[in-house]
Amino acid sequence: MAFIEVKNVSYSYPNGVKAVEDVSFSIESGESVAIIGQNGAGKTTTVKLLNGLLKPTEGNVIVAGKNTRDLTAAQTARHVGYVFQNPDDQIFNSTVFNEVEYALKRMKVDVDEARRRVEDAAALCGLSDELETNPYDLPLSIRKFVTIASVMALDPEVIILDEPTAGQDLTGLRRISSIIEHLESLGKVIITITHDMEFVSENFTRIIVMANRRIVTEGPATDIFQNMDAMEEARLNQPVFPKLIAQLKTDTRIRSVSELASYLKKGEEIVG
């Protein structure tokens, strides 16, 4: 059984607006998955169904073998951590340390273990020198890493990143990629919803494309970005990197710039 199973799920808001319609997919442990599509496609509703913030109107969401209908949002959040697009929707403590530690205290994690988790997460997110700083004294882009650290400290099996690259400079983008690589090495599931196609092409191996509340297609990133019909239906632009890969006379799957450099060093030719 996959770690996450979404089975014929639909969701309608109380006002009757249907946000997701008959969506089905599964995600295995260790997968990195990007859910892409324009605003209104159903991406945000879908991931809120995964971590229990919303319950399906129809169908079932199974996480770690348990139906989210039978769990509270807090119980589901122990398995699926959600980093909101706007960090100010999550932060409410007076120091970075207290913010990252907050949920651990609620879970009654041993004090020494909690400190270790906070310090480890802070180090990965570049916050070691800011633990006594008020989060609101930090720029918005850095506050994003406070919320990422808060979720990482809980050590859930799944981490959802909502528009993680928004407002980030090159240093921030590199740090996010480094965090994803670290989480992959631990066998975590990483899910993102984003409009940043370059970020997706560099960091995610599988893509789910959504449009009009449904899944258009899904598959390896190397295939999806060459599927122009699906990209058009979802009103998305093909990123530059896959365009370049399409010009290579090869069946080799190339995911990143470093892989491209290694490929070119072997003397392969780019065809026009």
N, C-alpha and C positions, 0 to 999 in steps of 0.2 A: 504494500500500500504506500502511495506517495505521502509525503509529509503534509502537503496541503492538497485537498481535493475540493473543487468547486463543481457542483453537479446541478445543471439546469437551473441556475439561480437568476431570479428576477428581484428587483427592489423598486418599490414605489414610495415616494415620500408622503407624509400625511395629507398634503394638499392634492394628492392624486397624480402628481407628475412621476412618470416612470423613468428611472435613471439608468437601470440595467435590465436587460431583457434576455432571458434564456442563455446565460453565459456558463460555459463549462471549460475547465482546464485543470491540470494537476501540476504540482511542482515537487520535485524530488529534493531531498536533503543535499546541500552543497551547490545547488543551482544559483546562477545569477541571472535574473529575469528583469527586463525592462518592459513596462506597459506604456505604450505610446498612442497618441491620438490628439486631436484638437480639443479645445475646451468643449464640454458637453458630451464628449464621447462615452463617458461612464467610468473613467479611470479612477477618480478619487473615491467614488461610491464603491467601486470594486475592492479597493484596498481597505476601506473602512469595514467592509464585510469580512475581510480576512482577519482583522484583529479584534473583531467583536464590537466595535463602536456602533455598527448597524447589524441588524438581524435580517436575513432574507425574507422577502414577502412570499416568495416561492422558491423551492429547491433547498439544497443543503450545502453548507460549508463545513468540511471536516478538517480539523487541525490536530495533528499528533494523535489521530485515531478517535478524536472526540468531536461531536457535533456542536458547533458554536451556539446552537439554540439552547443547549443544556448547560452552558457556561455563562458566568457573568463576564462583562467586558474586562474586569480586573483579572479574572482567571485566564482568559484568552491572551491578555497582554503579557502574561508570564512566558508565553511561547512566541508571541509575535509583537515585537517592539515597533512603534510608529514614530518617526521623526517628522513632525509637521513642516509644511512649507515655510510658515512664519514662526520663527522661534519664540516670538512674544506671545504666541498662543499657549506655550508650554511653561515658560520660565516665570517663577513667582518667589524664589528665595533670594536672600540678601547677599549671598556669596556663591561663587562658582562651586566651591566644595559642597556647600549645603544643598545646592540644586542637584548635583550629580548623586549625592548621597541620599536624597530625600526618599525615593522609592525603596531603597535598600533598608532604611530604618523602618518604613511601613511594613516591610516583609520580615522584620526582626532578624536580619542578617547579622552575624557576630560582628562586633565593633571593629576588630582588627581586620577581619575579612572584608568588611565594607570599605575600610580605609584603603586596603590594597587594591580593591576593584576601582575605587575612585581615582587613585593615583595612576593606575595602569591606563584607564580610559582617558584620563587627562593628558597623559604623555602621548598617546596615539593621536589625540586631537590637537596637540600643540598648546595645551592649556596649563602645563605644569607650573608656570610662573604667575598664573592668574587665579589660583585656587581661593585666595582671600579677597579677590576683586568682586565688586558688585557686577553681576552680568550686564546691567544696563549702563555701566561705564565702558563697556566694550562695544566696538562697531557691530552693526547688524550681522555682517558676514562672519564675525568671530562668535557671536551669540549662537549662530547656527551650529557651531562645533560644540557648544555647551550642551545643546539638546541631543546631539549625536552621542556625546560622552555619557549623558544621563541614560540613554537607552542601552548603550554598549555595556555599561556597568551592571545592568540587570542580567546580562548574558543570555538573552533569548535565542532560540534556535533560528528565528527569522527576524530580519531587520528591514523595515520599509523606509525608504528615503523619498520624501515628497519634494520634487524640484530642488535637489541638493545643490545644484550649481548656481542657482539664482543669486546674483550679487557677488559672486566670488571672483577674485583675481586669479592670475596664473598660479600663485603659491597655494591658494585655497583649492583650486582644481586638482593640483598635484597631490595635496594632502587627502582629498576625498578619494582619489584613485588609490592612494596608498592604503587608506582605511579599508576600502573594498577588497583589495588584494589580501590584506591581513585577515579579514573576515572569511574570505574564500579558503585561506589556508587552514582555518579552524573548522571548515565544513559547514559554515552557516549558509542559510538561504538569504540572498540579498535581492530585494525587489525595489525597483525605482519606478516612479511615474514622473515623466519629464518631457519637456519640449526640446531639450538639448540633444540633437541627433549626433553631434560629434562626440559628446560624452558617452552616449549609448554605444556608438560604434567602437570606442576605445575600451570600454569596461564591461560590457555585458554579452554573454554568449547566446542568449535566447531572447526573442522579442515576441510580445503579444501586441498585435495591432487592433485598436478599437475605433469604431466609428458608429454613430447613431445608436449608441447604447449596447452594441453587440460586438463580438469578436469578428474581425474581418479575416484574419489569418494569424498564424503563429509559426515559429520555427527558428532555426539558427540565424544569428545576426547577419552572417555572410550571405544568406539567401534572401532574407526579408528586404534588405536595402537594395537588392537588384529586382525586386518585385514591384515594378513601377505602377501596376494597376492597383495594388494594395496601398502603396504610398499616396497615390492620387485620391483614392476613395477616402483615406484618412486625412487628406489635405496636408500632407507632410512633405518636406523637401528632402531629397536624398543628400546625405552628408558628403563632404568632399572626399573623405578617406575611401569609402566604398566605390566612389566614382573612379578613383585612381586604381583600385584593385581590379575593377572591371576591365581596365586596359591591359592587364597582365595576361600573358598567354600561359595560363597555368590552371590546374584543377586544385592546387594547394589552397587550403583555407587559411587566410591571413587575417588576424583579428586586430593587431596593433601596429603602431609605427615601428616598434622594435622588431616585430616579426617580419615586417616588410623590409627593413634594413638587412636582416639576416638572409632573406630570400634573394634580394638584389646582389648581395655579396657572392652568391653562388653563381653569378654570371647570367641570370635569366634576363630576357629582354622584354622591354615594354613595347607593346604593339599599339599603333595608332588607331 
